[in-house]
Amino acid sequence: MTLLLETPEPSLRLIAAAVMEATGASMADIRSTRRQKEVVSQRHIVCWLAARLTGKTFRQIGVFLGGRDASTVREAVLRVEQRMAQDAALASRVSAMLAAIQALAAHGVAERFPEVDALAVAAHITGAGVPERAAIGASTDQIVAMAGQLMALHRAAEAAAGALVAAGGTVPDELAGLGYAPLQSPERNDGQ
């Protein structure tokens, strides 16, 4: 009788590290807003592999990749699928990356690339008696995760403010106080 052991799910960091190793990309490139064809392709491959190998949502993958939204990740996954259907060499490279990531995860390497819970890190820092001291102990990965989460929340707040104004409403004081404008609907330009 053989026992089937479940392979641990690879982390997004492990997937990104495998793509970086295979393509020569850097984490800064993958998380950047750069639009050069090679960088975009590398980022898209990370999206496809993450969608295929993890239970992460497109939103979670997007946050990891610098605060991108779910529709951007979904589009990246579709583009990689289309490109692989037309380009056997790309399909072979991506398949090799997929196999390598699965092998690494099966041998416990996934645990060396832990995910970062940005909200838990932020709560730890802000809940400490001396937040400045707690912040000094944050790793680069934790800081990057918090920045990605902050940017995702910023985009959501901007979208919410815009939707409220488009519907004829005003931006709540909580959002206006954080700089999300316009403060009043466009029809009220008479100083009221």
PAMI-802799 format. One record per atom (N, C-alpha, C, CB): residue in three letters; x, y, z; residue number from 1. Coordinates in steps of 0.05 Angstrom, whole numbers, plus 5000, padded with zeros to 4 digits. Glycine has a CB too. Example, Ala and Ser with C-alpha at 12.3 -4.5 7.8 and 13.67 -1.06 7.14 Angstrom:
# PAMI-802799
SITE code    x    y    z pos
SITE  ala 5264 4886 5156   1
SITE  ala 5246 4910 5156   1
SITE  ala 5264 4934 5156   1
SITE  ala 5226 4911 5181   1
SITE  ser 5257 4955 5142   2
SITE  ser 5273 4979 5143   2
SITE  ser 5258 5001 5157   2
SITE  ser 5282 4988 5114   2
***
This chain:
# PAMI-802799
SITE code    x    y    z pos
SITE  met 5017 4976 5000   1
SITE  met 5000 5000 5000   1
SITE  met 5018 5025 5000   1
SITE  met 4981 5000 5024   1
SITE  thr 5012 5044 4982   2
SITE  thr 5027 5068 4981   2
SITE  thr 5010 5091 4990   2
SITE  thr 5038 5073 4953   2
SITE  leu 5022 5109 5003   3
SITE  leu 5009 5134 5012   3
SITE  leu 5014 5156 4992   3
SITE  leu 5017 5142 5041   3
SITE  leu 4994 5169 4984   4
SITE  leu 4998 5192 4966   4
SITE  leu 4999 5217 4984   4
SITE  leu 4974 5195 4946   4
SITE  leu 5022 5230 4983   5
SITE  leu 5026 5254 4998   5
SITE  leu 5020 5278 4981   5
SITE  leu 5055 5256 5010   5
SITE  glu 5005 5296 4991   6
SITE  glu 4997 5320 4976   6
SITE  glu 5021 5338 4974   6
SITE  glu 4973 5334 4989   6
SITE  thr 5027 5347 4949   7
SITE  thr 5049 5366 4945   7
SITE  thr 5040 5393 4955   7
SITE  thr 5057 5367 4915   7
SITE  pro 5057 5406 4971   8
SITE  pro 5050 5433 4980   8
SITE  pro 5046 5452 4957   8
SITE  pro 5072 5444 4999   8
SITE  glu 5027 5470 4960   9
SITE  glu 5022 5490 4940   9
SITE  glu 5046 5509 4939   9
SITE  glu 4996 5506 4945   9
SITE  pro 5057 5514 4915  10
SITE  pro 5080 5533 4913  10
SITE  pro 5070 5561 4919  10
SITE  pro 5093 5531 4885  10
SITE  ser 5087 5576 4932  11
SITE  ser 5081 5604 4938  11
SITE  ser 5084 5621 4913  11
SITE  ser 5099 5615 4961  11
SITE  leu 5072 5644 4913  12
SITE  leu 5076 5663 4891  12
SITE  leu 5105 5671 4889  12
SITE  leu 5058 5688 4894  12
SITE  arg 5119 5673 4911  13
SITE  arg 5147 5680 4911  13
SITE  arg 5164 5658 4897  13
SITE  arg 5158 5684 4940  13
SITE  leu 5157 5633 4902  14
SITE  leu 5171 5611 4889  14
SITE  leu 5167 5611 4859  14
SITE  leu 5163 5583 4901  14
SITE  ile 5142 5616 4851  15
SITE  ile 5136 5617 4823  15
SITE  ile 5151 5640 4810  15
SITE  ile 5105 5621 4819  15
SITE  ala 5151 5663 4822  16
SITE  ala 5165 5686 4811  16
SITE  ala 5195 5680 4810  16
SITE  ala 5160 5712 4828  16
SITE  ala 5206 5667 4831  17
SITE  ala 5234 5661 4831  17
SITE  ala 5242 5642 4808  17
SITE  ala 5242 5648 4858  17
SITE  ala 5224 5623 4803  18
SITE  ala 5229 5604 4781  18
SITE  ala 5229 5618 4754  18
SITE  ala 5209 5581 4781  18
SITE  val 5210 5636 4750  19
SITE  val 5209 5652 4725  19
SITE  val 5233 5670 4723  19
SITE  val 5183 5668 4723  19
SITE  met 5241 5682 4745  20
SITE  met 5265 5699 4745  20
SITE  met 5290 5683 4737  20
SITE  met 5269 5713 4772  20
SITE  glu 5292 5660 4748  21
SITE  glu 5316 5643 4742  21
SITE  glu 5316 5634 4713  21
SITE  glu 5316 5618 4760  21
SITE  ala 5292 5627 4702  22
SITE  ala 5290 5617 4675  22
SITE  ala 5293 5639 4654  22
SITE  ala 5264 5603 4671  22
SITE  thr 5286 5664 4661  23
SITE  thr 5285 5685 4641  23
SITE  thr 5305 5708 4646  23
SITE  thr 5258 5697 4640  23
SITE  gly 5317 5708 4669  24
SITE  gly 5336 5730 4675  24
SITE  gly 5322 5755 4685  24
SITE  gly 5352 5736 4651  24
SITE  ala 5297 5753 4691  25
SITE  ala 5282 5776 4701  25
SITE  ala 5289 5781 4731  25
SITE  ala 5251 5772 4699  25
SITE  ser 5282 5804 4741  26
SITE  ser 5286 5810 4769  26
SITE  ser 5258 5813 4781  26
SITE  ser 5303 5835 4774  26
SITE  met 5256 5811 4808  27
SITE  met 5230 5816 4821  27
SITE  met 5221 5844 4816  27
SITE  met 5233 5810 4852  27
SITE  ala 5240 5863 4815  28
SITE  ala 5233 5891 4809  28
SITE  ala 5220 5893 4782  28
SITE  ala 5257 5909 4811  28
SITE  asp 5230 5879 4762  29
SITE  asp 5218 5879 4735  29
SITE  asp 5190 5868 4736  29
SITE  asp 5236 5863 4715  29
SITE  ile 5187 5844 4748  30
SITE  ile 5162 5831 4749  30
SITE  ile 5140 5847 4763  30
SITE  ile 5164 5803 4762  30
SITE  arg 5148 5862 4783  31
SITE  arg 5128 5878 4798  31
SITE  arg 5126 5906 4788  31
SITE  arg 5136 5878 4827  31
SITE  ser 5142 5914 4768  32
SITE  ser 5143 5941 4759  32
SITE  ser 5120 5947 4740  32
SITE  ser 5169 5946 4744  32
SITE  thr 5118 5973 4733  33
SITE  thr 5098 5981 4713  33
SITE  thr 5110 5982 4685  33
SITE  thr 5087 6009 4721  33
SITE  arg 5135 5972 4682  34
SITE  arg 5148 5973 4656  34
SITE  arg 5132 5957 4636  34
SITE  arg 5176 5961 4658  34
SITE  arg 5131 5968 4611  35
SITE  arg 5114 5956 4590  35
SITE  arg 5131 5944 4567  35
SITE  arg 5096 5977 4578  35
SITE  gln 5158 5941 4572  36
SITE  gln 5174 5929 4551  36
SITE  gln 5164 5900 4547  36
SITE  gln 5204 5929 4559  36
SITE  lys 5165 5892 4521  37
SITE  lys 5153 5866 4514  37
SITE  lys 5164 5843 4530  37
SITE  lys 5159 5861 4484  37
SITE  glu 5190 5842 4535  38
SITE  glu 5202 5820 4550  38
SITE  glu 5192 5820 4579  38
SITE  glu 5233 5822 4549  38
SITE  val 5191 5843 4591  39
SITE  val 5182 5845 4619  39
SITE  val 5153 5837 4621  39
SITE  val 5187 5873 4630  39
SITE  val 5136 5847 4603  40
SITE  val 5108 5840 4603  40
SITE  val 5104 5810 4600  40
SITE  val 5093 5855 4581  40
SITE  ser 5120 5798 4582  41
SITE  ser 5118 5769 4577  41
SITE  ser 5125 5753 4603  41
SITE  ser 5136 5761 4554  41
SITE  gln 5146 5762 4616  42
SITE  gln 5155 5748 4641  42
SITE  gln 5133 5751 4662  42
SITE  gln 5181 5761 4651  42
SITE  arg 5122 5774 4665  43
SITE  arg 5100 5779 4684  43
SITE  arg 5076 5762 4678  43
SITE  arg 5093 5809 4685  43
SITE  his 5069 5760 4652  44
SITE  his 5046 5744 4644  44
SITE  his 5050 5715 4650  44
SITE  his 5041 5748 4614  44
SITE  ile 5075 5705 4646  45
SITE  ile 5081 5677 4653  45
SITE  ile 5077 5672 4683  45
SITE  ile 5110 5670 4644  45
SITE  val 5086 5691 4699  46
SITE  val 5082 5688 4728  46
SITE  val 5052 5686 4734  46
SITE  val 5094 5712 4744  46
SITE  cys 5036 5702 4721  47
SITE  cys 5006 5702 4724  47
SITE  cys 4995 5674 4717  47
SITE  cys 4993 5724 4708  47
SITE  trp 5003 5664 4693  48
SITE  trp 4993 5639 4684  48
SITE  trp 5001 5616 4703  48
SITE  trp 5004 5633 4656  48
SITE  leu 5026 5615 4710  49
SITE  leu 5035 5594 4729  49
SITE  leu 5021 5596 4756  49
SITE  leu 5066 5596 4732  49
SITE  ala 5018 5620 4766  50
SITE  ala 5005 5624 4792  50
SITE  ala 4976 5615 4790  50
SITE  ala 5006 5653 4801  50
SITE  ala 4962 5621 4769  51
SITE  ala 4934 5613 4765  51
SITE  ala 4932 5583 4763  51
SITE  ala 4922 5627 4741  51
SITE  arg 4952 5571 4750  52
SITE  arg 4951 5542 4746  52
SITE  arg 4959 5526 4771  52
SITE  arg 4970 5535 4723  52
SITE  leu 4978 5536 4786  53
SITE  leu 4990 5520 4807  53
SITE  leu 4980 5527 4836  53
SITE  leu 5020 5524 4807  53
SITE  thr 4966 5549 4838  54
SITE  thr 4957 5557 4865  54
SITE  thr 4927 5560 4866  54
SITE  thr 4971 5583 4874  54
SITE  gly 4917 5563 4890  55
SITE  gly 4889 5569 4895  55
SITE  gly 4884 5598 4898  55
SITE  gly 4879 5554 4919  55
SITE  lys 4905 5615 4891  56
SITE  lys 4902 5644 4894  56
SITE  lys 4882 5655 4874  56
SITE  lys 4930 5657 4891  56
SITE  thr 4868 5676 4883  57
SITE  thr 4850 5690 4865  57
SITE  thr 4867 5708 4846  57
SITE  thr 4829 5706 4880  57
SITE  phe 4854 5717 4825  58
SITE  phe 4868 5736 4807  58
SITE  phe 4875 5761 4823  58
SITE  phe 4850 5743 4783  58
SITE  arg 4858 5769 4841  59
SITE  arg 4864 5793 4857  59
SITE  arg 4888 5789 4874  59
SITE  arg 4840 5800 4875  59
SITE  gln 4891 5766 4887  60
SITE  gln 4914 5760 4904  60
SITE  gln 4940 5759 4887  60
SITE  gln 4910 5733 4919  60
SITE  ile 4938 5748 4864  61
SITE  ile 4961 5747 4846  61
SITE  ile 4969 5776 4838  61
SITE  ile 4956 5730 4821  61
SITE  gly 4948 5792 4832  62
SITE  gly 4953 5819 4824  62
SITE  gly 4966 5836 4846  62
SITE  gly 4928 5832 4816  62
SITE  val 4957 5832 4870  63
SITE  val 4969 5846 4893  63
SITE  val 4999 5839 4895  63
SITE  val 4954 5840 4920  63
SITE  phe 5005 5813 4893  64
SITE  phe 5033 5804 4894  64
SITE  phe 5050 5817 4872  64
SITE  phe 5034 5774 4892  64
SITE  leu 5037 5821 4849  65
SITE  leu 5052 5832 4826  65
SITE  leu 5050 5863 4825  65
SITE  leu 5041 5821 4800  65
SITE  gly 5051 5875 4847  66
SITE  gly 5052 5904 4848  66
SITE  gly 5026 5919 4849  66
SITE  gly 5067 5914 4825  66
SITE  gly 5005 5905 4857  67
SITE  gly 4979 5919 4860  67
SITE  gly 4962 5919 4835  67
SITE  gly 4983 5946 4869  67
SITE  arg 4966 5900 4817  68
SITE  arg 4950 5899 4793  68
SITE  arg 4922 5888 4800  68
SITE  arg 4963 5881 4771  68
SITE  asp 4902 5895 4783  69
SITE  asp 4875 5886 4789  69
SITE  asp 4870 5858 4777  69
SITE  asp 4855 5906 4779  69
SITE  ala 4848 5846 4785  70
SITE  ala 4842 5819 4777  70
SITE  ala 4838 5817 4746  70
SITE  ala 4816 5810 4790  70
SITE  ser 4826 5837 4734  71
SITE  ser 4822 5835 4705  71
SITE  ser 4848 5836 4689  71
SITE  ser 4804 5858 4695  71
SITE  thr 4868 5850 4700  72
SITE  thr 4895 5850 4687  72
SITE  thr 4907 5822 4688  72
SITE  thr 4913 5871 4701  72
SITE  val 4905 5809 4711  73
SITE  val 4916 5782 4714  73
SITE  val 4901 5763 4696  73
SITE  val 4915 5773 4744  73
SITE  arg 4875 5765 4696  74
SITE  arg 4859 5747 4679  74
SITE  arg 4867 5750 4650  74
SITE  arg 4829 5754 4682  74
SITE  glu 4871 5775 4641  75
SITE  glu 4879 5780 4613  75
SITE  glu 4907 5768 4608  75
SITE  glu 4879 5810 4607  75
SITE  ala 4925 5770 4627  76
SITE  ala 4952 5759 4624  76
SITE  ala 4951 5729 4621  76
SITE  ala 4969 5766 4649  76
SITE  val 4934 5716 4637  77
SITE  val 4931 5686 4635  77
SITE  val 4921 5679 4607  77
SITE  val 4912 5676 4657  77
SITE  leu 4901 5693 4598  78
SITE  leu 4890 5687 4571  78
SITE  leu 4911 5691 4549  78
SITE  leu 4865 5704 4566  78
SITE  arg 4926 5712 4551  79
SITE  arg 4947 5718 4531  79
SITE  arg 4968 5696 4530  79
SITE  arg 4960 5745 4536  79
SITE  val 4976 5687 4554  80
SITE  val 4996 5665 4554  80
SITE  val 4985 5640 4541  80
SITE  val 5006 5659 4583  80
SITE  glu 4960 5634 4547  81
SITE  glu 4947 5610 4535  81
SITE  glu 4946 5613 4505  81
SITE  glu 4919 5606 4546  81
SITE  gln 4939 5636 4495  82
SITE  gln 4938 5641 4466  82
SITE  gln 4966 5639 4454  82
SITE  gln 4926 5668 4460  82
SITE  arg 4986 5651 4467  83
SITE  arg 5013 5650 4456  83
SITE  arg 5024 5622 4456  83
SITE  arg 5031 5669 4473  83
SITE  met 5019 5607 4477  84
SITE  met 5029 5579 4478  84
SITE  met 5016 5562 4456  84
SITE  met 5024 5567 4506  84
SITE  ala 4991 5567 4450  85
SITE  ala 4978 5552 4429  85
SITE  ala 4990 5557 4401  85
SITE  ala 4948 5559 4428  85
SITE  gln 5003 5581 4398  86
SITE  gln 5015 5589 4373  86
SITE  gln 5045 5585 4372  86
SITE  gln 5008 5617 4366  86
SITE  asp 5058 5583 4395  87
SITE  asp 5087 5583 4397  87
SITE  asp 5096 5558 4413  87
SITE  asp 5098 5609 4409  87
SITE  ala 5105 5537 4399  88
SITE  ala 5113 5512 4412  88
SITE  ala 5137 5516 4430  88
SITE  ala 5119 5491 4391  88
SITE  ala 5155 5534 4422  89
SITE  ala 5179 5539 4439  89
SITE  ala 5171 5552 4465  89
SITE  ala 5199 5557 4424  89
SITE  leu 5153 5571 4464  90
SITE  leu 5143 5583 4489  90
SITE  leu 5129 5563 4506  90
SITE  leu 5124 5607 4483  90
SITE  ala 5112 5547 4494  91
SITE  ala 5097 5526 4509  91
SITE  ala 5116 5507 4522  91
SITE  ala 5078 5511 4490  91
SITE  ser 5138 5500 4509  92
SITE  ser 5158 5482 4520  92
SITE  ser 5172 5495 4544  92
SITE  ser 5178 5474 4499  92
SITE  arg 5179 5521 4542  93
SITE  arg 5193 5535 4563  93
SITE  arg 5175 5537 4588  93
SITE  arg 5202 5563 4554  93
SITE  val 5150 5545 4583  94
SITE  val 5131 5548 4605  94
SITE  val 5125 5521 4618  94
SITE  val 5104 5561 4595  94
SITE  ser 5123 5500 4602  95
SITE  ser 5119 5473 4614  95
SITE  ser 5142 5465 4631  95
SITE  ser 5114 5453 4591  95
SITE  ala 5166 5471 4622  96
SITE  ala 5190 5465 4637  96
SITE  ala 5190 5480 4664  96
SITE  ala 5216 5472 4621  96
SITE  met 5182 5506 4663  97
SITE  met 5180 5521 4688  97
SITE  met 5159 5509 4707  97
SITE  met 5173 5551 4682  97
SITE  leu 5137 5501 4696  98
SITE  leu 5115 5489 4711  98
SITE  leu 5126 5463 4725  98
SITE  leu 5091 5483 4694  98
SITE  ala 5139 5446 4710  99
SITE  ala 5150 5421 4721  99
SITE  ala 5171 5427 4743  99
SITE  ala 5162 5404 4699  99
SITE  ala 5188 5447 4738 100
SITE  ala 5208 5454 4758 100
SITE  ala 5196 5464 4784 100
SITE  ala 5227 5475 4746 100
SITE  ile 5175 5480 4781 101
SITE  ile 5162 5491 4805 101
SITE  ile 5148 5468 4821 101
SITE  ile 5141 5513 4797 101
SITE  gln 5135 5450 4806 102
SITE  gln 5122 5427 4819 102
SITE  gln 5143 5410 4834 102
SITE  gln 5107 5411 4799 102
SITE  ala 5166 5406 4821 103
SITE  ala 5187 5389 4833 103
SITE  ala 5198 5403 4858 103
SITE  ala 5210 5384 4813 103
SITE  leu 5202 5430 4856 104
SITE  leu 5212 5444 4879 104
SITE  leu 5192 5443 4903 104
SITE  leu 5218 5474 4872 104
SITE  ala 5167 5447 4896 105
SITE  ala 5146 5446 4917 105
SITE  ala 5145 5418 4929 105
SITE  ala 5119 5454 4905 105
SITE  ala 5148 5397 4913 106
SITE  ala 5147 5370 4923 106
SITE  ala 5170 5364 4942 106
SITE  ala 5147 5350 4900 106
SITE  his 5192 5378 4939 107
SITE  his 5216 5373 4956 107
SITE  his 5218 5393 4979 107
SITE  his 5241 5374 4939 107
SITE  gly 5197 5408 4984 108
SITE  gly 5197 5425 5007 108
SITE  gly 5208 5453 5003 108
SITE  gly 5211 5413 5029 108
SITE  val 5216 5459 4979 109
SITE  val 5228 5486 4974 109
SITE  val 5206 5507 4977 109
SITE  val 5240 5487 4946 109
SITE  ala 5181 5500 4973 110
SITE  ala 5160 5520 4975 110
SITE  ala 5160 5534 5002 110
SITE  ala 5133 5507 4970 110
SITE  glu 5168 5519 5023 111
SITE  glu 5167 5531 5050 111
SITE  glu 5189 5552 5054 111
SITE  glu 5171 5509 5070 111
SITE  arg 5209 5552 5036 112
SITE  arg 5230 5572 5038 112
SITE  arg 5222 5599 5025 112
SITE  arg 5256 5562 5025 112
SITE  phe 5199 5599 5012 113
SITE  phe 5189 5623 4999 113
SITE  phe 5161 5629 5009 113
SITE  phe 5189 5619 4968 113
SITE  pro 5159 5636 5035 114
SITE  pro 5132 5640 5047 114
SITE  pro 5118 5664 5036 114
SITE  pro 5135 5643 5077 114
SITE  glu 5091 5663 5037 115
SITE  glu 5075 5685 5029 115
SITE  glu 5075 5706 5052 115
SITE  glu 5046 5676 5022 115
SITE  val 5070 5730 5045 116
SITE  val 5070 5751 5065 116
SITE  val 5041 5761 5068 116
SITE  val 5089 5775 5058 116
SITE  asp 5031 5761 5092 117
SITE  asp 5004 5772 5098 117
SITE  asp 5008 5802 5104 117
SITE  asp 4990 5756 5121 117
SITE  ala 5004 5819 5084 118
SITE  ala 5010 5847 5087 118
SITE  ala 4993 5860 5110 118
SITE  ala 5004 5862 5061 118
SITE  leu 4968 5852 5112 119
SITE  leu 4951 5864 5133 119
SITE  leu 4961 5856 5161 119
SITE  leu 4922 5856 5129 119
SITE  ala 4970 5831 5164 120
SITE  ala 4980 5821 5190 120
SITE  ala 5005 5836 5197 120
SITE  ala 4985 5791 5189 120
SITE  val 5023 5841 5177 121
SITE  val 5048 5856 5183 121
SITE  val 5041 5884 5191 121
SITE  val 5066 5856 5157 121
SITE  ala 5023 5897 5176 122
SITE  ala 5015 5925 5183 122
SITE  ala 5002 5926 5211 122
SITE  ala 4996 5936 5162 122
SITE  ala 4986 5907 5217 123
SITE  ala 4973 5906 5244 123
SITE  ala 4994 5903 5266 123
SITE  ala 4952 5884 5245 123
SITE  his 5014 5886 5260 124
SITE  his 5035 5882 5280 124
SITE  his 5051 5908 5285 124
SITE  his 5055 5860 5270 124
SITE  ile 5057 5922 5263 125
SITE  ile 5073 5947 5265 125
SITE  ile 5057 5968 5279 125
SITE  ile 5082 5956 5237 125
SITE  thr 5032 5973 5270 126
SITE  thr 5016 5994 5282 126
SITE  thr 5006 5988 5310 126
SITE  thr 4993 6001 5264 126
SITE  gly 5004 5962 5317 127
SITE  gly 4995 5955 5343 127
SITE  gly 5017 5953 5364 127
SITE  gly 4981 5929 5342 127
SITE  ala 5042 5957 5355 128
SITE  ala 5065 5955 5374 128
SITE  ala 5066 5979 5391 128
SITE  ala 5091 5951 5358 128
SITE  gly 5078 5977 5415 129
SITE  gly 5081 5999 5433 129
SITE  gly 5097 6022 5420 129
SITE  gly 5094 5990 5459 129
SITE  val 5117 6014 5405 130
SITE  val 5134 6034 5390 130
SITE  val 5134 6025 5361 130
SITE  val 5164 6035 5402 130
SITE  pro 5115 6035 5345 131
SITE  pro 5113 6026 5317 131
SITE  pro 5139 6029 5301 131
SITE  pro 5091 6041 5303 131
SITE  glu 5154 6050 5307 132
SITE  glu 5179 6054 5292 132
SITE  glu 5198 6031 5296 132
SITE  glu 5192 6081 5301 132
SITE  arg 5199 6021 5321 133
SITE  arg 5217 5999 5327 133
SITE  arg 5207 5973 5312 133
SITE  arg 5219 5994 5357 133
SITE  ala 5181 5969 5313 134
SITE  ala 5170 5946 5299 134
SITE  ala 5175 5948 5269 134
SITE  ala 5140 5943 5305 134
SITE  ala 5173 5972 5258 135
SITE  ala 5177 5975 5229 135
SITE  ala 5205 5969 5220 135
SITE  ala 5170 6004 5221 135
SITE  ile 5224 5975 5237 136
SITE  ile 5252 5969 5231 136
SITE  ile 5256 5939 5226 136
SITE  ile 5271 5979 5253 136
SITE  gly 5241 5923 5240 137
SITE  gly 5243 5894 5238 137
SITE  gly 5229 5882 5213 137
SITE  gly 5233 5881 5262 137
SITE  ala 5215 5898 5198 138
SITE  ala 5201 5888 5175 138
SITE  ala 5220 5881 5153 138
SITE  ala 5180 5909 5165 138
SITE  ser 5216 5858 5140 139
SITE  ser 5234 5850 5118 139
SITE  ser 5226 5865 5093 139
SITE  ser 5232 5819 5113 139
SITE  thr 5244 5864 5073 140
SITE  thr 5238 5877 5047 140
SITE  thr 5213 5865 5035 140
SITE  thr 5262 5873 5028 140
SITE  asp 5210 5838 5037 141
SITE  asp 5186 5826 5026 141
SITE  asp 5161 5835 5040 141
SITE  asp 5188 5795 5028 141
SITE  gln 5162 5839 5066 142
SITE  gln 5139 5849 5080 142
SITE  gln 5132 5878 5072 142
SITE  gln 5144 5848 5110 142
SITE  ile 5152 5894 5068 143
SITE  ile 5148 5922 5060 143
SITE  ile 5136 5922 5032 143
SITE  ile 5174 5938 5060 143
SITE  val 5146 5906 5014 144
SITE  val 5136 5904 4986 144
SITE  val 5107 5895 4987 144
SITE  val 5153 5886 4969 144
SITE  ala 5101 5875 5003 145
SITE  ala 5073 5865 5005 145
SITE  ala 5054 5887 5016 145
SITE  ala 5072 5841 5024 145
SITE  met 5063 5902 5036 146
SITE  met 5047 5924 5046 146
SITE  met 5043 5946 5025 146
SITE  met 5059 5936 5072 146
SITE  ala 5064 5952 5010 147
SITE  ala 5061 5972 4989 147
SITE  ala 5042 5963 4967 147
SITE  ala 5089 5978 4976 147
SITE  gly 5043 5938 4960 148
SITE  gly 5025 5927 4940 148
SITE  gly 4996 5928 4949 148
SITE  gly 5032 5898 4933 148
SITE  gln 4992 5921 4975 149
SITE  gln 4965 5922 4986 149
SITE  gln 4955 5951 4988 149
SITE  gln 4965 5910 5015 149
SITE  leu 4973 5970 4995 150
SITE  leu 4965 5998 4997 150
SITE  leu 4957 6008 4969 150
SITE  leu 4988 6014 5008 150
SITE  met 4972 6001 4949 151
SITE  met 4966 6010 4922 151
SITE  met 4939 5999 4912 151
SITE  met 4988 6003 4902 151
SITE  ala 4934 5974 4918 152
SITE  ala 4908 5961 4911 152
SITE  ala 4885 5976 4925 152
SITE  ala 4908 5931 4918 152
SITE  leu 4889 5982 4950 153
SITE  leu 4868 5996 4965 153
SITE  leu 4864 6025 4955 153
SITE  leu 4875 5997 4995 153
SITE  his 4887 6037 4947 154
SITE  his 4886 6064 4936 154
SITE  his 4869 6064 4910 154
SITE  his 4914 6075 4930 154
SITE  arg 4875 6045 4892 155
SITE  arg 4860 6043 4867 155
SITE  arg 4830 6038 4872 155
SITE  arg 4871 6021 4849 155
SITE  ala 4824 6022 4892 156
SITE  ala 4796 6016 4898 156
SITE  ala 4782 6041 4909 156
SITE  ala 4794 5993 4919 156
SITE  ala 4796 6056 4926 157
SITE  ala 4785 6081 4937 157
SITE  ala 4780 6102 4914 157
SITE  ala 4803 6093 4958 157
SITE  glu 4799 6104 4896 158
SITE  glu 4796 6122 4873 158
SITE  glu 4772 6114 4857 158
SITE  glu 4821 6123 4856 158
SITE  ala 4769 6088 4851 159
SITE  ala 4747 6079 4835 159
SITE  ala 4720 6084 4850 159
SITE  ala 4750 6049 4829 159
SITE  ala 4720 6079 4876 160
SITE  ala 4695 6084 4891 160
SITE  ala 4688 6114 4891 160
SITE  ala 4699 6074 4920 160
SITE  ala 4708 6131 4895 161
SITE  ala 4703 6160 4894 161
SITE  ala 4692 6169 4867 161
SITE  ala 4729 6176 4901 161
SITE  gly 4704 6158 4846 162
SITE  gly 4695 6165 4819 162
SITE  gly 4667 6155 4814 162
SITE  gly 4714 6153 4799 162
SITE  ala 4661 6131 4823 163
SITE  ala 4634 6120 4819 163
SITE  ala 4613 6136 4835 163
SITE  ala 4633 6091 4828 163
SITE  leu 4620 6145 4859 164
SITE  leu 4601 6161 4874 164
SITE  leu 4595 6188 4861 164
SITE  leu 4613 6166 4902 164
SITE  val 4616 6200 4851 165
SITE  val 4612 6226 4837 165
SITE  val 4597 6222 4811 165
SITE  val 4640 6240 4832 165
SITE  ala 4603 6201 4796 166
SITE  ala 4589 6196 4771 166
SITE  ala 4560 6191 4776 166
SITE  ala 4602 6172 4757 166
SITE  ala 4553 6180 4799 167
SITE  ala 4525 6175 4806 167
SITE  ala 4511 6199 4818 167
SITE  ala 4523 6151 4825 167
SITE  gly 4525 6222 4818 168
SITE  gly 4513 6246 4829 168
SITE  gly 4517 6251 4858 168
SITE  gly 4485 6247 4822 168
SITE  gly 4532 6234 4871 169
SITE  gly 4537 6237 4900 169
SITE  gly 4563 6252 4905 169
SITE  gly 4538 6209 4913 169
SITE  thr 4570 6252 4930 170
SITE  thr 4594 6265 4939 170
SITE  thr 4613 6244 4952 170
SITE  thr 4589 6289 4958 170
SITE  val 4638 6251 4953 171
SITE  val 4657 6233 4965 171
SITE  val 4655 6236 4995 171
SITE  val 4686 6240 4955 171
SITE  pro 4652 6214 5010 172
SITE  pro 4650 6215 5039 172
SITE  pro 4675 6229 5051 172
SITE  pro 4646 6187 5051 172
SITE  asp 4671 6241 5074 173
SITE  asp 4693 6255 5087 173
SITE  asp 4717 6237 5092 173
SITE  asp 4684 6267 5114 173
SITE  glu 4711 6211 5098 174
SITE  glu 4733 6192 5103 174
SITE  glu 4752 6190 5079 174
SITE  glu 4722 6165 5111 174
SITE  leu 4740 6190 5055 175
SITE  leu 4756 6188 5030 175
SITE  leu 4767 6216 5023 175
SITE  leu 4740 6177 5007 175
SITE  ala 4751 6236 5026 176
SITE  ala 4760 6263 5019 176
SITE  ala 4784 6271 5036 176
SITE  ala 4737 6283 5022 176
SITE  gly 4783 6264 5061 177
SITE  gly 4805 6271 5079 177
SITE  gly 4831 6257 5072 177
SITE  gly 4798 6264 5107 177
SITE  leu 4829 6236 5056 178
SITE  leu 4853 6222 5047 178
SITE  leu 4862 6231 5019 178
SITE  leu 4848 6192 5046 178
SITE  gly 4848 6251 5009 179
SITE  gly 4856 6263 4983 179
SITE  gly 4842 6252 4959 179
SITE  gly 4885 6258 4979 179
SITE  tyr 4820 6237 4963 180
SITE  tyr 4805 6226 4941 180
SITE  tyr 4785 6247 4932 180
SITE  tyr 4792 6199 4948 180
SITE  ala 4789 6259 4910 181
SITE  ala 4772 6280 4900 181
SITE  ala 4758 6270 4875 181
SITE  ala 4789 6306 4894 181
SITE  pro 4739 6284 4864 182
SITE  pro 4729 6310 4872 182
SITE  pro 4712 6309 4897 182
SITE  pro 4713 6322 4849 182
SITE  leu 4711 6331 4911 183
SITE  leu 4697 6332 4936 183
SITE  leu 4667 6337 4932 183
SITE  leu 4708 6354 4954 183
SITE  gln 4659 6346 4909 184
SITE  gln 4631 6350 4904 184
SITE  gln 4625 6341 4875 184
SITE  gln 4623 6379 4908 184
SITE  ser 4600 6337 4869 185
SITE  ser 4592 6328 4843 185
SITE  ser 4598 6351 4823 185
SITE  ser 4563 6319 4842 185
SITE  pro 4603 6344 4798 186
SITE  pro 4610 6364 4778 186
SITE  pro 4589 6386 4773 186
SITE  pro 4616 6351 4752 186
SITE  glu 4563 6379 4778 187
SITE  glu 4542 6398 4774 187
SITE  glu 4542 6421 4794 187
SITE  glu 4515 6385 4775 187
SITE  arg 4557 6417 4817 188
SITE  arg 4556 6437 4838 188
SITE  arg 4582 6454 4837 188
SITE  arg 4554 6424 4866 188
SITE  asn 4586 6469 4816 189
SITE  asn 4609 6486 4813 189
SITE  asn 4603 6515 4821 189
SITE  asn 4620 6484 4785 189
SITE  asp 4582 6519 4835 190
SITE  asp 4574 6546 4842 190
SITE  asp 4584 6555 4870 190
SITE  asp 4544 6549 4841 190
SITE  gly 4603 6540 4880 191
SITE  gly 4615 6548 4906 191
SITE  gly 4600 6537 4930 191
SITE  gly 4616 6577 4908 191
SITE  gln 4579 6521 4926 192
SITE  gln 4563 6510 4948 192
SITE  gln 4577 6485 4958 192
SITE  gln 4535 6503 4940 192
***
